[in-house]
Amino acid sequence: MALRAKKEKLMDILDRIESLMQENEVSKKSFLESIGHGRSAWSDWRSGRTSTYNDCLDKIADYFDVTTDYLLGRAEVSVPPELNDVQVAFSGGAADGLEQGDIEMLLALARNMQKKNLEK
């Protein structure tokens, strides 16, 4: 892979991670600590000095409750298939009579339960 293409792929992955941090209101420090990296890891990744994030893509995906394919740019949908099943369960009639806020609250509960199960 050419150096430029490799650097663009790196930026895509890190851009997705950064976007997830913003969406989830997570600081870089908190995120890095939770996946076992120090504060300097982010700047090392951005500069290309190291790519240790490759070794923990599963941890990163679990942390943000997304698929590794999403992180790698292979999928545009960020939620894991299991969560898609939860979303489908609340669409197509199963959620009739529920307000959108109630559905979102149930989805958030499902996400939290799933995250707790992954931490076990």
N, CA, C and O atoms as a MOPAC input file, in Angstrom:
PM7 MOZYME 1SCF
protein

 N      0.85200 1    -1.17100 1     0.00000 1
 C      0.00000 1     0.00000 1     0.00000 1
 C      0.89900 1     1.23600 1     0.00000 1
 O      1.85500 1     1.31800 1     0.77100 1
 N      0.59100 1     2.17600 1    -0.85400 1
 C      1.37500 1     3.39600 1    -0.92900 1
 C      1.25800 1     4.16300 1     0.37400 1
 O      0.25300 1     4.07200 1     1.07900 1
 N      2.31300 1     4.92800 1     0.68700 1
 C      2.35000 1     5.67400 1     1.95100 1
 C      1.17500 1     6.62700 1     2.07700 1
 O      0.58300 1     6.73500 1     3.15000 1
 N      0.82900 1     7.31600 1     1.00600 1
 C     -0.27900 1     8.27000 1     1.05400 1
 C     -1.60500 1     7.56700 1     1.35500 1
 O     -2.38600 1     8.02700 1     2.18800 1
 N     -1.84700 1     6.45400 1     0.67300 1
 C     -3.07900 1     5.68900 1     0.89800 1
 C     -3.12300 1     5.16100 1     2.32200 1
 O     -4.17900 1     5.16100 1     2.95500 1
 N     -1.97900 1     4.71100 1     2.83000 1
 C     -1.91200 1     4.20000 1     4.19200 1
 C     -2.23300 1     5.31000 1     5.19100 1
 O     -2.96300 1     5.08500 1     6.15600 1
 N     -1.69500 1     6.49900 1     4.96300 1
 C     -1.93400 1     7.62700 1     5.85400 1
 C     -3.39900 1     8.05800 1     5.79900 1
 O     -3.97600 1     8.41100 1     6.82700 1
 N     -4.00800 1     8.03200 1     4.60200 1
 C     -5.42300 1     8.38000 1     4.47700 1
 C     -6.29600 1     7.38000 1     5.22900 1
 O     -7.26800 1     7.77200 1     5.87500 1
 N     -5.96100 1     6.09800 1     5.15100 1
 C     -6.71900 1     5.07200 1     5.87400 1
 C     -6.59800 1     5.29600 1     7.37700 1
 O     -7.58000 1     5.18200 1     8.11000 1
 N     -5.38300 1     5.61600 1     7.83300 1
 C     -5.14800 1     5.91300 1     9.24300 1
 C     -6.02200 1     7.06800 1     9.68600 1
 O     -6.64800 1     7.00800 1    10.74400 1
 N     -6.06700 1     8.11800 1     8.88400 1
 C     -6.86100 1     9.27800 1     9.24600 1
 C     -8.34100 1     8.92900 1     9.31300 1
 O     -9.05700 1     9.41500 1    10.18900 1
 N     -8.80500 1     8.08000 1     8.38100 1
 C    -10.20600 1     7.67600 1     8.40700 1
 C    -10.54500 1     6.98000 1     9.71700 1
 O    -11.56200 1     7.29100 1    10.33800 1
 N     -9.71600 1     6.05300 1    10.13800 1
 C     -9.95600 1     5.32500 1    11.38500 1
 C     -9.95200 1     6.29000 1    12.56200 1
 O    -10.86800 1     6.27700 1    13.38400 1
 N     -8.93400 1     7.11400 1    12.64300 1
 C     -8.82400 1     8.04400 1    13.76700 1
 C     -9.92300 1     9.09900 1    13.72900 1
 O    -10.41000 1     9.52900 1    14.77400 1
 N    -10.31400 1     9.51500 1    12.52300 1
 C    -11.42300 1    10.46500 1    12.40500 1
 C    -12.71300 1     9.84400 1    12.91800 1
 O    -13.50500 1    10.50900 1    13.58600 1
 N    -12.92300 1     8.57800 1    12.61000 1
 C    -14.12800 1     7.90000 1    13.10000 1
 C    -14.09600 1     7.78300 1    14.63000 1
 O    -15.10300 1     8.00600 1    15.30200 1
 N    -12.93400 1     7.43400 1    15.16200 1
 C    -12.80400 1     7.32700 1    16.61700 1
 C    -13.04300 1     8.68700 1    17.26200 1
 O    -13.74100 1     8.79100 1    18.27100 1
 N    -12.46300 1     9.72200 1    16.67600 1
 C    -12.64200 1    11.06600 1    17.23100 1
 C    -14.10100 1    11.49800 1    17.16200 1
 O    -14.61400 1    12.12300 1    18.09000 1
 N    -14.75800 1    11.16800 1    16.07400 1
 C    -16.17400 1    11.48000 1    15.93900 1
 C    -16.99600 1    10.75400 1    17.00800 1
 O    -17.92100 1    11.32800 1    17.58300 1
 N    -16.65500 1     9.50100 1    17.26700 1
 C    -17.35300 1     8.73700 1    18.30800 1
 C    -17.11200 1     9.33500 1    19.68700 1
 O    -18.01400 1     9.35600 1    20.52500 1
 N    -15.89500 1     9.82300 1    19.92600 1
 C    -15.60900 1    10.47000 1    21.21200 1
 C    -16.49200 1    11.70200 1    21.37900 1
 O    -17.04100 1    11.93700 1    22.45500 1
 N    -16.62600 1    12.48400 1    20.31500 1
 C    -17.44900 1    13.69100 1    20.37900 1
 C    -18.92000 1    13.34600 1    20.56500 1
 O    -19.60400 1    13.94500 1    21.39400 1
 N    -19.40400 1    12.37400 1    19.78800 1
 C    -20.80700 1    11.96500 1    19.89400 1
 C    -21.15100 1    11.47700 1    21.30000 1
 O    -22.24700 1    11.72500 1    21.80200 1
 N    -20.21000 1    10.78700 1    21.92300 1
 C    -20.44600 1    10.20900 1    23.24500 1
 C    -19.93800 1    11.08500 1    24.38300 1
 O    -19.97800 1    10.69700 1    25.55000 1
 N    -19.45500 1    12.28900 1    24.01600 1
 C    -18.95300 1    13.24800 1    24.99800 1
 C    -17.90600 1    12.62000 1    25.91800 1
 O    -17.97400 1    12.73300 1    27.14200 1
 N    -16.93800 1    11.95500 1    25.28800 1
 C    -15.86200 1    11.27000 1    26.00100 1
 C    -14.56400 1    12.01100 1    25.71200 1
 O    -14.26400 1    12.32100 1    24.55900 1
 N    -13.80100 1    12.29300 1    26.74800 1
 C    -12.51500 1    12.95400 1    26.54800 1
 C    -11.48800 1    11.95600 1    26.01600 1
 O    -11.61100 1    10.74900 1    26.22600 1
 N    -10.48800 1    12.47100 1    25.33200 1
 C     -9.42600 1    11.59300 1    24.82500 1
 C     -8.74300 1    10.88400 1    25.98200 1
 O     -8.44500 1     9.69300 1    25.90300 1
 N     -8.49700 1    11.62200 1    27.05700 1
 C     -7.82800 1    11.04200 1    28.21800 1
 C     -8.62700 1     9.85900 1    28.76300 1
 O     -8.07200 1     8.78500 1    28.99500 1
 N     -9.91600 1    10.05600 1    28.96300 1
 C    -10.78000 1     8.99900 1    29.50100 1
 C    -10.83000 1     7.80200 1    28.55900 1
 O    -10.73000 1     6.65200 1    28.98500 1
 N    -10.98900 1     8.09600 1    27.26800 1
 C    -11.04000 1     7.03600 1    26.27100 1
 C     -9.74400 1     6.23200 1    26.26700 1
 O     -9.77700 1     5.00200 1    26.32500 1
 N     -8.61000 1     6.91200 1    26.20100 1
 C     -7.31900 1     6.22700 1    26.13200 1
 C     -7.06100 1     5.39000 1    27.37700 1
 O     -6.56200 1     4.26900 1    27.28100 1
 N     -7.39600 1     5.92800 1    28.53900 1
 C     -7.20800 1     5.17900 1    29.78500 1
 C     -8.06900 1     3.91800 1    29.78800 1
 O     -7.63300 1     2.86400 1    30.25300 1
 N     -9.27700 1     4.02800 1    29.27400 1
 C    -10.19200 1     2.88900 1    29.31500 1
 C     -9.74800 1     1.74500 1    28.40400 1
 O    -10.12700 1     0.59300 1    28.61800 1
 N     -8.94600 1     2.06600 1    27.38700 1
 C     -8.45500 1     0.99800 1    26.50600 1
 C     -6.99500 1     0.65900 1    26.79600 1
 O     -6.35700 1    -0.07400 1    26.04000 1
 N     -6.47500 1     1.19800 1    27.89900 1
 C     -5.14200 1     0.82200 1    28.35100 1
 C     -3.98700 1     1.56400 1    27.71300 1
 O     -2.88100 1     1.03200 1    27.62600 1
 N     -4.23000 1     2.79300 1    27.26200 1
 C     -3.17000 1     3.59700 1    26.65500 1
 C     -2.97900 1     4.89600 1    27.42300 1
 O     -3.89800 1     5.38500 1    28.08000 1
 N     -1.78600 1     5.44400 1    27.33300 1
 C     -1.47800 1     6.71000 1    27.97700 1
 C     -1.92800 1     7.89600 1    27.14300 1
 O     -2.38200 1     7.74600 1    26.00900 1
 N     -1.79100 1     9.08200 1    27.73100 1
 C     -2.26200 1    10.30900 1    27.07800 1
 C     -1.55500 1    10.61100 1    25.76300 1
 O     -2.14300 1    11.22300 1    24.87200 1
 N     -0.31200 1    10.19400 1    25.63400 1
 C      0.44800 1    10.52100 1    24.42700 1
 C      0.07800 1     9.63000 1    23.23500 1
 O      0.49900 1     9.90300 1    22.11100 1
 N     -0.69000 1     8.58600 1    23.46400 1
 C     -1.01700 1     7.64500 1    22.38600 1
 C     -1.71100 1     8.34200 1    21.22400 1
 O     -1.40700 1     8.06700 1    20.06400 1
 N     -2.63800 1     9.23900 1    21.52800 1
 C     -3.40000 1     9.88200 1    20.45400 1
 C     -2.48400 1    10.65600 1    19.50900 1
 O     -2.59200 1    10.52000 1    18.29100 1
 N     -1.59500 1    11.45500 1    20.05700 1
 C     -0.69200 1    12.23200 1    19.18900 1
 C      0.26900 1    11.29700 1    18.45200 1
 O      0.64900 1    11.57200 1    17.31400 1
 N      0.66100 1    10.20300 1    19.09000 1
 C      1.51000 1     9.21700 1    18.40800 1
 C      0.76600 1     8.59100 1    17.23400 1
 O      1.34600 1     8.38500 1    16.16800 1
 N     -0.51700 1     8.28900 1    17.42800 1
 C     -1.32300 1     7.71100 1    16.35900 1
 C     -1.49900 1     8.71000 1    15.22200 1
 O     -1.32700 1     8.37100 1    14.05100 1
 N     -1.84200 1     9.94200 1    15.58000 1
 C     -2.08500 1    10.97900 1    14.56700 1
 C     -0.83300 1    11.26200 1    13.74100 1
 O     -0.91100 1    11.46600 1    12.53000 1
 N      0.30700 1    11.27000 1    14.39800 1
 C      1.55300 1    11.58800 1    13.69100 1
 C      2.07900 1    10.39800 1    12.89200 1
 O      2.95600 1    10.55300 1    12.04200 1
 N      1.54100 1     9.21700 1    13.16700 1
 C      2.00200 1     8.01600 1    12.47100 1
 C      3.21100 1     7.37100 1    13.12200 1
 O      3.77900 1     6.42000 1    12.58400 1
 N      3.61100 1     7.89100 1    14.29300 1
 C      4.76000 1     7.30100 1    14.99900 1
 C      4.48400 1     5.86800 1    15.42300 1
 O      5.39600 1     5.04400 1    15.49900 1
 N      3.23900 1     5.58400 1    15.69300 1
 C      2.86100 1     4.23400 1    16.10500 1
 C      1.43000 1     3.96500 1    15.65500 1
 O      0.65700 1     4.89600 1    15.43000 1
 N      1.08900 1     2.71100 1    15.52800 1
 C     -0.28000 1     2.33900 1    15.16500 1
 C     -0.79700 1     1.28500 1    16.13400 1
 O     -1.44600 1     0.31900 1    15.73400 1
 N     -0.50000 1     1.48500 1    17.41400 1
 C     -0.92300 1     0.51900 1    18.42100 1
 C     -2.43900 1     0.40600 1    18.52900 1
 O     -2.94400 1    -0.54500 1    19.12500 1
 N     -3.17100 1     1.36200 1    17.96100 1
 C     -4.63500 1     1.26100 1    17.96600 1
 C     -5.08600 1     0.00600 1    17.22600 1
 O     -6.14700 1    -0.54300 1    17.52200 1
 N     -4.27800 1    -0.45600 1    16.25600 1
 C     -4.62800 1    -1.68300 1    15.52900 1
 C     -4.73300 1    -2.88100 1    16.46300 1
 O     -5.53800 1    -3.78400 1    16.23700 1
 N     -3.91300 1    -2.88400 1    17.51800 1
 C     -3.91300 1    -3.99700 1    18.45500 1
 C     -5.13600 1    -4.00100 1    19.36000 1
 O     -5.42700 1    -5.00300 1    20.01300 1
 N     -5.85100 1    -2.88400 1    19.40100 1
 C     -6.98900 1    -2.81800 1    20.32800 1
 C     -8.27700 1    -2.37500 1    19.62600 1
 O     -9.15100 1    -1.78300 1    20.25800 1
 N     -8.39700 1    -2.65300 1    18.34000 1
 C     -9.61600 1    -2.27600 1    17.62300 1
 C    -10.86000 1    -2.91500 1    18.24300 1
 O    -11.92500 1    -2.29900 1    18.28500 1
 N    -10.71800 1    -4.15800 1    18.72500 1
 C    -11.86300 1    -4.80400 1    19.38500 1
 C    -12.27200 1    -4.04400 1    20.63600 1
 O    -13.46000 1    -3.82800 1    20.87500 1
 N    -11.28900 1    -3.63700 1    21.43500 1
 C    -11.59100 1    -2.86600 1    22.65300 1
 C    -12.25400 1    -1.53800 1    22.30400 1
 O    -13.20900 1    -1.11700 1    22.95700 1
 N    -11.73600 1    -0.88600 1    21.26400 1
 C    -12.29400 1     0.40700 1    20.84400 1
 C    -13.73200 1     0.22000 1    20.37100 1
 O    -14.61800 1     0.99000 1    20.74100 1
 N    -13.96000 1    -0.80100 1    19.55500 1
 C    -15.31700 1    -1.07600 1    19.06200 1
 C    -16.26600 1    -1.38100 1    20.22000 1
 O    -17.39100 1    -0.88300 1    20.25000 1
 N    -15.81800 1    -2.19100 1    21.16300 1
 C    -16.65000 1    -2.50600 1    22.33000 1
 C    -16.92600 1    -1.25900 1    23.16400 1
 O    -18.04200 1    -1.05400 1    23.64200 1
 N    -15.90200 1    -0.43500 1    23.33200 1
 C    -16.05200 1     0.77700 1    24.14300 1
 C    -17.15200 1     1.67700 1    23.58300 1
 O    -17.97100 1     2.20900 1    24.33200 1
 N    -17.16300 1     1.84000 1    22.26400 1
 C    -18.14800 1     2.72800 1    21.64100 1
 C    -19.38400 1     1.99200 1    21.15200 1
 O    -20.30400 1     2.60400 1    20.60800 1
 N    -19.40600 1     0.67500 1    21.34500 1
 C    -20.54900 1    -0.12600 1    20.93600 1
 C    -20.78000 1    -0.02500 1    19.42900 1
 O    -21.90400 1     0.17700 1    18.97000 1
 N    -19.69000 1    -0.17000 1    18.67200 1
 C    -19.74200 1    -0.16700 1    17.21600 1
 C    -19.01700 1    -1.41100 1    16.71200 1
 O    -18.42500 1    -2.15300 1    17.49700 1
 N    -19.06500 1    -1.63100 1    15.43100 1
 C    -18.35000 1    -2.76600 1    14.85900 1
 C    -16.93600 1    -2.35100 1    14.45100 1
 O    -16.67000 1    -1.17800 1    14.19100 1
 N    -16.04700 1    -3.32400 1    14.40100 1
 C    -14.69700 1    -3.03700 1    13.90600 1
 C    -14.76400 1    -2.66900 1    12.42500 1
 O    -13.95900 1    -1.86900 1    11.94900 1
 N    -15.70700 1    -3.24300 1    11.70400 1
 C    -15.86800 1    -2.87300 1    10.29300 1
 C    -16.18700 1    -1.38600 1    10.15500 1
 O    -15.71100 1    -0.73000 1     9.22900 1
 N    -16.97900 1    -0.86300 1    11.06100 1
 C    -17.26900 1     0.57700 1    11.02600 1
 C    -15.99600 1     1.38100 1    11.26200 1
 O    -15.72500 1     2.34300 1    10.54400 1
 N    -15.21800 1     0.99300 1    12.26200 1
 C    -13.97200 1     1.70600 1    12.55500 1
 C    -13.02500 1     1.68200 1    11.35700 1
 O    -12.34800 1     2.66900 1    11.06800 1
 N    -12.98600 1     0.55500 1    10.67000 1
 C    -12.08600 1     0.38600 1     9.53300 1
 C    -12.63200 1     0.98300 1     8.23700 1
 O    -11.95400 1     0.97300 1     7.20900 1
 N    -13.84900 1     1.49800 1     8.28800 1
 C    -14.43500 1     2.09900 1     7.10200 1
 C    -15.05600 1     1.10400 1     6.14800 1
 O    -15.35300 1     1.44300 1     5.00300 1
 N    -15.25600 1    -0.11600 1     6.60400 1
 C    -15.86400 1    -1.15200 1     5.75700 1
 C    -17.37800 1    -1.14500 1     5.83000 1
 O    -18.04800 1    -1.77300 1     5.00900 1
 N    -17.91900 1    -0.43500 1     6.81200 1
 C    -19.36600 1    -0.34700 1     6.98600 1
 C    -19.71400 1     1.08000 1     7.37000 1
 O    -18.99900 1     1.71600 1     8.14400 1
 N    -20.80300 1     1.57500 1     6.83000 1
 C    -21.22600 1     2.93700 1     7.15400 1
 C    -22.12300 1     2.98300 1     8.38900 1
 O    -22.31000 1     4.04100 1     8.99000 1
 N    -22.67200 1     1.83800 1     8.76100 1
 C    -23.52600 1     1.76100 1     9.94100 1
 C    -22.63900 1     1.48500 1    11.13500 1
 O    -21.85900 1     0.53300 1    11.13300 1
 N    -22.76000 1     2.32700 1    12.16400 1
 C    -21.84900 1     2.21100 1    13.29200 1
 C    -22.30800 1     1.23600 1    14.36700 1
 O    -21.50400 1     0.80800 1    15.19500 1
 N    -23.58200 1     0.88200 1    14.36700 1
 C    -24.06400 1     0.02200 1    15.44300 1
 C    -23.87400 1    -1.44100 1    15.09100 1
 O    -23.98200 1    -1.81800 1    13.92400 1
 N    -23.58900 1    -2.27600 1    16.09400 1
 C    -23.44300 1    -3.70700 1    15.84400 1
 C    -24.77100 1    -4.32400 1    15.41100 1
 O    -25.83700 1    -3.79000 1    15.71500 1
 N    -24.70300 1    -5.44800 1    14.70200 1
 C    -25.92800 1    -6.09100 1    14.23000 1
 C    -26.91400 1    -6.39700 1    15.35400 1
 O    -28.12400 1    -6.29700 1    15.15500 1
 N    -26.40800 1    -6.77300 1    16.54200 1
 C    -27.32300 1    -7.09300 1    17.64300 1
 C    -28.17700 1    -5.87700 1    18.00300 1
 O    -29.36900 1    -6.01200 1    18.28200 1
 N    -27.56800 1    -4.69400 1    17.99500 1
 C    -28.31700 1    -3.49800 1    18.32600 1
 C    -29.29300 1    -3.16000 1    17.21400 1
 O    -30.38600 1    -2.65300 1    17.46800 1
 N    -28.89300 1    -3.44200 1    15.97600 1
 C    -29.83700 1    -3.24700 1    14.88500 1
 C    -31.08200 1    -4.09500 1    15.12500 1
 O    -32.19500 1    -3.65400 1    14.84000 1
 N    -30.90300 1    -5.31200 1    15.64900 1
 C    -32.04200 1    -6.16500 1    15.97100 1
 C    -32.93800 1    -5.50600 1    17.00300 1
 O    -34.16300 1    -5.58100 1    16.90500 1
 N    -32.33100 1    -4.85700 1    17.99800 1
 C    -33.11100 1    -4.15600 1    19.01500 1
 C    -33.89100 1    -3.02300 1    18.36500 1
 O    -35.07200 1    -2.82800 1    18.65300 1
 N    -33.22800 1    -2.27800 1    17.48700 1
 C    -33.91200 1    -1.17700 1    16.82200 1
 C    -35.05900 1    -1.68700 1    15.96000 1
 O    -36.12800 1    -1.07800 1    15.91700 1
 N    -34.84100 1    -2.79400 1    15.27900 1
 C    -35.89100 1    -3.37100 1    14.44800 1
 C    -37.06400 1    -3.81300 1    15.32000 1
 O    -38.22100 1    -3.67900 1    14.92100 1
 N    -36.76800 1    -4.33400 1    16.49900 1
 C    -37.82400 1    -4.78800 1    17.40100 1
 C    -38.74700 1    -3.64700 1    17.80400 1
 O    -39.92800 1    -3.86800 1    18.07200 1
 N    -38.21900 1    -2.43200 1    17.84700 1
 C    -39.04000 1    -1.28500 1    18.23900 1
 C    -39.60200 1    -0.53200 1    17.04400 1
 O    -40.22800 1     0.51500 1    17.20300 1
 N    -39.38300 1    -1.05500 1    15.86700 1
 C    -39.97800 1    -0.44100 1    14.68800 1
 C    -40.95700 1    -1.44000 1    14.09500 1
 O    -41.07000 1    -2.56500 1    14.58200 1
 N    -41.63500 1    -1.05400 1    13.09300 1
 C    -42.53200 1    -1.98500 1    12.40200 1
 C    -43.66800 1    -2.50700 1    13.24600 1
 O    -44.06400 1    -3.66200 1    13.08900 1
 N    -44.20500 1    -1.69500 1    14.13600 1
 C    -45.38200 1    -2.08800 1    14.89000 1
 C    -45.13800 1    -2.44600 1    16.33300 1
 O    -46.03500 1    -2.28300 1    17.16100 1
 N    -43.95500 1    -2.92900 1    16.66700 1
 C    -43.68700 1    -3.32500 1    18.04900 1
 C    -43.72500 1    -2.12200 1    18.98200 1
 O    -43.95900 1    -2.26700 1    20.18200 1
 N    -43.49800 1    -0.95300 1    18.43800 1
 C    -43.46200 1     0.24500 1    19.27900 1
 C    -44.71200 1     1.09500 1    19.11500 1
 O    -44.74700 1     2.24500 1    19.55300 1
 N    -45.73400 1     0.53600 1    18.48800 1
 C    -46.96800 1     1.30600 1    18.31400 1
 C    -47.47500 1     1.78400 1    19.66000 1
 O    -47.52700 1     1.02200 1    20.62500 1
 N    -47.84200 1     3.03000 1    19.71500 1
 C    -48.34100 1     3.60300 1    20.95200 1
 C    -47.25800 1     4.22400 1    21.82000 1
 O    -47.56100 1     4.93700 1    22.77700 1
 N    -46.00100 1     3.96100 1    21.49600 1
 C    -44.90200 1     4.57500 1    22.24700 1
 C    -44.47500 1     5.85700 1    21.55600 1
 O    -44.46100 1     5.94600 1    20.32800 1
 N    -44.13000 1     6.83500 1    22.35600 1
 C    -43.60600 1     8.07000 1    21.78700 1
 C    -42.14400 1     7.86900 1    21.42600 1
 O    -41.48500 1     6.97900 1    21.96300 1
 N    -41.63300 1     8.69800 1    20.51400 1
 C    -40.26000 1     8.57900 1    20.05800 1
 C    -39.28300 1     8.65600 1    21.23200 1
 O    -38.29000 1     7.92900 1    21.25200 1
 N    -39.54700 1     9.51000 1    22.19200 1
 C    -38.67700 1     9.63400 1    23.36900 1
 C    -38.61500 1     8.33700 1    24.16500 1
 O    -37.55800 1     7.96700 1    24.67600 1
 N    -39.75700 1     7.64100 1    24.27200 1
 C    -39.79100 1     6.35700 1    24.98400 1
 C    -38.97400 1     5.29900 1    24.24500 1
 O    -38.26200 1     4.50500 1    24.86000 1
 N    -39.08800 1     5.30000 1    22.92700 1
 C    -38.32700 1     4.34100 1    22.12200 1
 C    -36.83100 1     4.60100 1    22.28400 1
 O    -36.04800 1     3.66700 1    22.45700 1
 N    -36.43900 1     5.87100 1    22.22800 1
 C    -35.02600 1     6.21900 1    22.39200 1
 C    -34.51400 1     5.82600 1    23.77600 1
 O    -33.37100 1     5.39300 1    23.92200 1
 N    -35.36900 1     5.98000 1    24.79600 1
 C    -34.98000 1     5.59800 1    26.14900 1
 C    -34.77900 1     4.07400 1    26.23300 1
 O    -33.82600 1     3.61300 1    26.86200 1
 N    -35.65900 1     3.30300 1    25.61100 1
 C    -35.51200 1     1.85200 1    25.60900 1
 C    -34.26000 1     1.41900 1    24.84800 1
 O    -33.56800 1     0.49100 1    25.26700 1
 N    -33.96800 1     2.08600 1    23.73400 1
 C    -32.75400 1     1.77500 1    22.98800 1
 C    -31.50800 1     2.09600 1    23.81400 1
 O    -30.53600 1     1.34100 1    23.79400 1
 N    -31.53600 1     3.21600 1    24.53900 1
 C    -30.40500 1     3.57600 1    25.40000 1
 C    -30.22700 1     2.53600 1    26.49500 1
 O    -29.09900 1     2.16700 1    26.82300 1
 N    -31.32500 1     2.06200 1    27.06100 1
 C    -31.25500 1     1.02000 1    28.07900 1
 C    -30.64100 1    -0.24900 1    27.50000 1
 O    -29.79500 1    -0.87900 1    28.13500 1
 N    -31.06600 1    -0.62400 1    26.29700 1
 C    -30.51500 1    -1.82000 1    25.63900 1
 C    -29.01900 1    -1.65100 1    25.39600 1
 O    -28.24900 1    -2.59100 1    25.59300 1
 N    -28.60400 1    -0.45600 1    24.97000 1
 C    -27.17400 1    -0.20100 1    24.74700 1
 C    -26.38800 1    -0.34600 1    26.04300 1
 O    -25.32300 1    -0.96300 1    26.07100 1
 N    -26.92600 1     0.22900 1    27.11400 1
 C    -26.23000 1     0.15100 1    28.41000 1
 C    -26.13100 1    -1.28700 1    28.90800 1
 O    -25.09500 1    -1.69100 1    29.43600 1
 N    -27.19000 1    -2.05200 1    28.74500 1
 C    -27.18000 1    -3.45400 1    29.16300 1
 C    -26.16200 1    -4.23000 1    28.34600 1
 O    -25.42600 1    -5.05900 1    28.88200 1
 N    -26.12200 1    -3.96100 1    27.05100 1
 C    -25.18400 1    -4.64100 1    26.17100 1
 C    -23.74700 1    -4.28700 1    26.56100 1
 O    -22.87900 1    -5.15900 1    26.58400 1
 N    -23.49800 1    -3.02700 1    26.86500 1
 C    -22.15800 1    -2.56600 1    27.25700 1
 C    -21.73200 1    -3.24500 1    28.55500 1
 O    -20.58500 1    -3.67400 1    28.67800 1
 N    -22.64400 1    -3.34800 1    29.52600 1
 C    -22.32500 1    -4.01600 1    30.79400 1
 C    -21.98500 1    -5.47900 1    30.56300 1
 O    -21.06500 1    -6.01200 1    31.18400 1
 N    -22.72600 1    -6.13300 1    29.66700 1
 C    -22.44400 1    -7.54500 1    29.37600 1
 C    -21.08100 1    -7.72200 1    28.71600 1
 O    -20.40900 1    -8.72700 1    28.94400 1
 N    -20.67100 1    -6.75600 1    27.90400 1
 C    -19.37400 1    -6.82800 1    27.25400 1
 C    -18.22900 1    -6.63300 1    28.26100 1
 O    -17.12800 1    -7.15100 1    28.07200 1
 N    -18.50700 1    -5.88300 1    29.32400 1
 C    -17.48100 1    -5.61000 1    30.33600 1
 C    -17.24800 1    -6.79700 1    31.25400 1
 O    -16.23300 1    -6.84600 1    31.94900 1
 N    -18.17100 1    -7.75900 1    31.27100 1
 C    -18.04900 1    -8.92000 1    32.16900 1
 C    -16.99200 1    -9.85700 1    31.70100 1
 O    -16.75400 1   -10.88600 1    32.33400 1

